[in-house]
Amino acid sequence: MTTTAKPVANAPPREEATTIVEEKVVKFNGDICIKKYLKGKFLGKGGFAKCHEFTNLENKKVQAAKIIMKSSLTKSRAKQKLMSEIKIHRSLHHNNIVGFEHFFEDVENVYILLELCQN
């Protein structure tokens, strides 16, 4: 899967430019489907990732997206930790654990889409 991110030209002044993130999905029959997400409000950051609201532009579903810059994954141990996190998180299903939706990547980032938890 590949994605591209493009800033939107008419972004509001004095705010971070609105960004559309595209997820390119290649189906089993070879068809290509593009899913578009609007990168929204900054939610927080951790050791190697930033979290933003992502709105699926097709169904308007709002999720949290953990965005990991690939440049931070230069050591193989960091890549292993990321893949382990994805593997473990996608296997967990519990009311008290943030829900895992799916992940995808583009040239610059890995995106992990998660359930958005309200305060």
Stockholm file with secondary structure:
# STOCKHOLM 1.0

chainA/1-119         MTTTAKPVANAPPREEATTIVEEKVVKFNGDICIKKYLKGKFLGKGGFAKCHEFTNLENKKVQAAKIIMKSSLTKSRAKQKLMSEIKIHRSLHHNNIVGFEHFFEDVENVYILLELCQN
#=GR chainA/1-119 SS CEEEEEECTTCCTTSCCCEEEEEEEECTTSCEEEEEEEEEEEEEECSSCEEEEEEETTTCCEEEEEEEEGGGCCSHHHHHHHHHHHHHHHHCCCTTSCCEEEEEECSSEEEEEECCCCC
#=GC SS_cons         CEEEEEECTTCCTTSCCCEEEEEEEECTTSCEEEEEEEEEEEEEECSSCEEEEEEETTTCCEEEEEEEEGGGCCSHHHHHHHHHHHHHHHHCCCTTSCCEEEEEECSSEEEEEECCCCC
//
